[in-house]
Amino acid sequence: MAVGFVLISAAPAKEHVVYNKLSEVPEIEEIHPLFGEYDLIAKIKADDFERLGDIVVNKIRSIDGVIDTKTLTGTKF
């Protein structure tokens, strides 16, 4: 299982639209609005890191209003 946290920058006045579209992606477990450099953070779970990358590129970055993303992957200690 791969876990990722995606920091998302949205175009001005598109934050709600992006949030609503993200909520339709089944692999996204949590979405939280942020203040600061990024507008939203999404927690993703996927079978492996290849699938995680596919979700970021094809399901998140393709949303109209998404300007930039930064993906952080989780690990176990």
N, CA, C and O of each residue as an XYZ file, in Angstrom:
308
protein
N       0.847     -1.179      0.000
C       0.000      0.000      0.000
C       0.891      1.239      0.000
O       1.850      1.329      0.767
N       0.567      2.173     -0.853
C       1.296      3.440     -0.946
C       0.396      4.569     -0.459
O      -0.788      4.618     -0.791
N       0.965      5.470      0.329
C       0.240      6.628      0.840
C       0.949      7.880      0.352
O       2.175      7.975      0.407
N       0.167      8.838     -0.125
C       0.733     10.098     -0.569
C      -0.085     11.269     -0.071
O      -1.297     11.165      0.119
N       0.589     12.378      0.136
C      -0.058     13.626      0.509
C       0.257     14.618     -0.595
O       1.424     14.893     -0.874
N      -0.775     15.155     -1.223
C      -0.587     16.037     -2.362
C      -0.966     17.455     -1.961
O      -2.114     17.727     -1.611
N       0.007     18.352     -2.016
C      -0.229     19.772     -1.788
C      -0.643     20.372     -3.124
O       0.031     20.162     -4.132
N      -1.736     21.112     -3.142
C      -2.325     21.581     -4.394
C      -2.501     23.091     -4.376
O      -3.062     23.658     -3.438
N      -2.009     23.734     -5.436
C      -2.261     25.160     -5.661
C      -3.380     25.276     -6.679
O      -3.331     24.657     -7.742
N      -4.381     26.066     -6.354
C      -5.518     26.273     -7.249
C      -5.502     27.700     -7.784
O      -4.975     28.614     -7.150
N      -6.084     27.868     -8.951
C      -6.224     29.202     -9.529
C      -7.122     30.043     -8.625
O      -8.006     29.497     -7.964
N      -6.915     31.358     -8.580
C      -7.765     32.215     -7.761
C      -9.244     32.010     -8.096
O      -9.632     31.948     -9.263
N     -10.047     31.908     -7.057
C     -11.498     31.717     -7.140
C     -11.893     30.340     -7.670
O     -13.067     30.118     -7.963
N     -10.944     29.408     -7.801
C     -11.254     28.041     -8.253
C     -11.108     27.016     -7.127
O     -11.262     25.816     -7.357
N     -10.815     27.479     -5.923
C     -10.560     26.557     -4.818
C     -11.738     25.615     -4.566
O     -11.544     24.413     -4.381
N     -12.952     26.154     -4.558
C     -14.134     25.325     -4.294
C     -14.379     24.329     -5.427
O     -14.753     23.184     -5.177
N     -14.173     24.755     -6.647
C     -14.354     23.868     -7.806
C     -13.361     22.713     -7.738
O     -13.732     21.557     -7.942
N     -12.108     23.025     -7.454
C     -11.080     21.990     -7.349
C     -11.403     21.057     -6.194
O     -11.301     19.839     -6.346
N     -11.788     21.595     -5.045
C     -12.144     20.777     -3.887
C     -13.256     19.800     -4.245
O     -13.169     18.615     -3.922
N     -14.298     20.287     -4.906
C     -15.436     19.433     -5.265
C     -15.029     18.338     -6.244
O     -15.495     17.205     -6.126
N     -14.170     18.657     -7.205
C     -13.700     17.645     -8.157
C     -12.817     16.610     -7.459
O     -12.902     15.418     -7.754
N     -11.979     17.060     -6.545
C     -11.141     16.125     -5.793
C     -11.985     15.150     -4.985
O     -11.624     13.981     -4.849
N     -13.099     15.619     -4.451
C     -13.959     14.758     -3.641
C     -14.596     13.637     -4.466
O     -15.135     12.686     -3.899
N     -14.539     13.736     -5.789
C     -15.069     12.691     -6.665
C     -14.036     11.604     -6.985
O     -14.382     10.582     -7.577
N     -12.790     11.814     -6.605
C     -11.731     10.836     -6.881
C     -11.743      9.789     -5.763
O     -11.462     10.119     -4.610
N     -12.066      8.530     -6.088
C     -12.245      7.522     -5.032
C     -10.998      7.217     -4.208
O     -11.113      6.822     -3.048
N      -9.811      7.390     -4.782
C      -8.574      7.078     -4.055
C      -8.192      8.147     -3.036
O      -7.314      7.924     -2.203
N      -8.841      9.299     -3.098
C      -8.551     10.364     -2.139
C      -9.372     10.123     -0.882
O     -10.602     10.116     -0.916
N      -8.668      9.927      0.230
C      -9.332      9.630      1.503
C      -9.703     10.881      2.296
O     -10.706     10.901      3.010
N      -8.890     11.916      2.163
C      -9.133     13.157      2.907
C      -8.721     14.342      2.050
O      -7.778     14.259      1.263
N      -9.446     15.453      2.214
C      -9.086     16.720      1.572
C      -9.264     17.814      2.617
O     -10.272     17.858      3.322
N      -8.275     18.693      2.706
C      -8.357     19.790      3.669
C      -7.932     21.100      3.004
O      -6.891     21.146      2.347
N      -8.717     22.157      3.164
C      -8.286     23.483      2.702
C      -7.138     23.979      3.585
O      -7.067     23.649      4.769
N      -6.251     24.767      3.002
C      -5.097     25.301      3.721
C      -4.991     26.802      3.513
O      -5.526     27.349      2.548
N      -4.295     27.460      4.427
C      -3.866     28.838      4.227
C      -2.367     28.792      4.003
O      -1.673     27.986      4.622
N      -1.862     29.638      3.134
C      -0.424     29.677      2.911
C      -0.077     29.422      1.468
O      -0.833     29.775      0.562
N       1.075     28.804      1.254
C       1.591     28.588     -0.096
C       0.687     27.687     -0.935
O       0.565     27.892     -2.142
N       0.062     26.708     -0.321
C      -0.833     25.786     -1.022
C      -2.265     25.993     -0.537
O      -2.498     26.445      0.584
N      -3.214     25.656     -1.400
C      -4.629     25.871     -1.093
C      -5.316     24.652     -0.501
O      -6.244     24.786      0.296
N      -4.860     23.452     -0.889
C      -5.499     22.213     -0.455
C      -4.442     21.147     -0.217
O      -3.352     21.198     -0.787
N      -4.775     20.178      0.636
C      -3.954     18.978      0.787
C      -4.895     17.785      0.686
O      -5.980     17.774      1.267
N      -4.450     16.776     -0.070
C      -5.245     15.568     -0.255
C      -4.418     14.356      0.160
O      -3.235     14.261     -0.165
N      -5.047     13.438      0.874
C      -4.401     12.180      1.262
C      -4.895     11.094      0.309
O      -6.098     10.894      0.143
N      -3.940     10.395     -0.315
C      -4.264      9.358     -1.291
C      -3.727      8.017     -0.803
O      -2.639      7.942     -0.233
N      -4.502      6.962     -1.033
C      -4.012      5.597     -0.834
C      -4.148      4.858     -2.146
O      -5.177      4.939     -2.816
N      -3.090      4.127     -2.510
C      -3.079      3.353     -3.750
C      -2.342      2.039     -3.497
O      -1.668      1.874     -2.480
N      -2.483      1.112     -4.437
C      -1.842     -0.202     -4.291
C      -0.322     -0.116     -4.294
O       0.346     -0.872     -3.588
N       0.230      0.808     -5.090
C       1.680      0.953     -5.174
C       2.017      2.375     -5.626
O       1.123      3.163     -5.932
N       3.308      2.694     -5.666
C       3.728      4.051     -6.004
C       3.484      4.399     -7.474
O       3.285      5.565     -7.814
N       3.499      3.398     -8.330
C       3.189      3.661     -9.737
C       1.743      4.127     -9.883
O       1.464      5.074    -10.618
N       0.837      3.473     -9.193
C      -0.576      3.867     -9.222
C      -0.764      5.232     -8.567
O      -1.573      6.036     -9.029
N      -0.030      5.491     -7.506
C      -0.102      6.786     -6.838
C       0.274      7.904     -7.817
O      -0.407      8.927     -7.887
N       1.346      7.706     -8.561
C       1.762      8.685     -9.555
C       0.716      8.876    -10.642
O       0.482      9.997    -11.093
N       0.094      7.797    -11.058
C      -0.962      7.862    -12.066
C      -2.140      8.703    -11.577
O      -2.703      9.490    -12.338
N      -2.506      8.538    -10.324
C      -3.616      9.305     -9.747
C      -3.271     10.794     -9.729
O      -4.100     11.631    -10.084
N      -2.053     11.117     -9.316
C      -1.643     12.520     -9.258
C      -1.657     13.139    -10.649
O      -2.219     14.216    -10.846
N      -1.049     12.469    -11.601
C      -0.927     13.040    -12.949
C      -2.259     13.064    -13.693
O      -2.629     14.086    -14.269
N      -2.975     11.952    -13.683
C      -4.160     11.832    -14.528
C      -5.483     12.218    -13.871
O      -6.452     12.527    -14.565
N      -5.532     12.203    -12.544
C      -6.798     12.532    -11.884
C      -6.764     13.863    -11.141
O      -7.797     14.519    -11.009
N      -5.602     14.270    -10.658
C      -5.523     15.521     -9.887
C      -5.027     16.664    -10.771
O      -5.685     17.700    -10.865
N      -3.893     16.491    -11.409
C      -3.339     17.578    -12.232
C      -4.210     17.915    -13.433
O      -4.098     19.006    -13.992
N      -5.074     16.992    -13.834
C      -5.937     17.240    -14.995
C      -7.194     18.050    -14.641
O      -7.947     18.438    -15.534
N      -7.423     18.305    -13.359
C      -8.594     19.080    -12.931
C      -8.401     20.542    -13.324
O      -7.365     21.145    -13.047
N      -9.415     21.093    -13.971
C      -9.387     22.504    -14.355
C      -9.294     23.367    -13.096
O     -10.124     23.247    -12.195
N      -8.301     24.219    -13.036
C      -8.093     25.081    -11.876
C      -6.902     24.673    -11.040
O      -6.448     25.456    -10.205
N      -6.373     23.458    -11.238
C      -5.165     23.042    -10.531
C      -3.968     23.660    -11.257
O      -3.755     23.423    -12.446
N      -3.201     24.449    -10.524
C      -2.037     25.128    -11.095
C      -0.762     24.326    -10.861
O       0.074     24.199    -11.756
N      -0.616     23.783     -9.645
C       0.631     23.119     -9.269
C       0.339     22.096     -8.189
O      -0.603     22.248     -7.410
N       1.163     21.044     -8.149
C       1.063     20.061     -7.066
C       2.462     19.728     -6.560
O       3.458     19.881     -7.266
N       2.499     19.273     -5.328
C       3.727     18.745     -4.732
C       3.313     17.503     -3.965
O       2.478     17.575     -3.063
N       3.891     16.367     -4.317
C       3.486     15.109     -3.718
C       4.550     14.637     -2.726
O       5.739     14.586     -3.040
N       4.092     14.298     -1.534
C       4.946     13.754     -0.488
C       4.476     12.323     -0.241
O       3.285     12.086     -0.038
N       5.402     11.373     -0.258
C       5.008      9.987     -0.043
C       5.295      9.578      1.391
O       6.272     10.006      2.005
N       4.424      8.747      1.894
C       4.548      8.270      3.268
C       5.374      7.000      3.332
O       5.558      6.315      2.326
N       5.872      6.687      4.526
C       6.651      5.477      4.755
C       6.325      4.953      6.144
O       5.603      5.605      6.899
N       6.837      3.808      6.483
C       6.663      3.234      7.811
C       8.000      3.227      8.531
O       9.046      3.027      7.913
N       7.964      3.445      9.841
C       9.185      3.350     10.647
C       9.298      1.975     11.232
O      10.258      1.685     11.946
